Amino acid sequence: MAAPKPERPVAVALHQRIADRTARVGVVGLGYVGLPLAVEFARAGFSVIGIDVDQQKCDAINRGESTTPDVSAGDVSELTEAGTLTAVSDLAMAPQLDTINICVPTPLRKTRDPDLSYVLQAARAVKGHLRPGMLVILESTTYPGATEEIVKPILEETGL
């Protein structure tokens, strides 16, 4: 039986920040998957930065308005007023984040296979802000193996 791999210090530090809720969470894409996820992270005590290319959506969220029927305006308002949920339209704050959850659309093409162009675009954008100890999670609806086949190679171009 092989000995277990020793944990890396950056992984241990990230795990501790997640456990004590001091990790800064980023959610890329504030649609029907991303906004509910961002709200749940904020409810759980994390500081959350929601990132969406739609400036009007970000402005609405920052005013305390919901942009999806699955999330109440009251919840968004409460969290934005508390300062635990903020929406921005670019990745400028990404270097401050500990985790980034990619929640962008994956519509079906005419051929019924997923259009991963938004996932590719998000992964390339995140790649420019990747740092040691950052956790990137793909939450978009894709096929099994998409993270390993599509996102991981893009992020590994950084050498991390």
Disulfide bonds with the S-S distance in Angstrom:
none
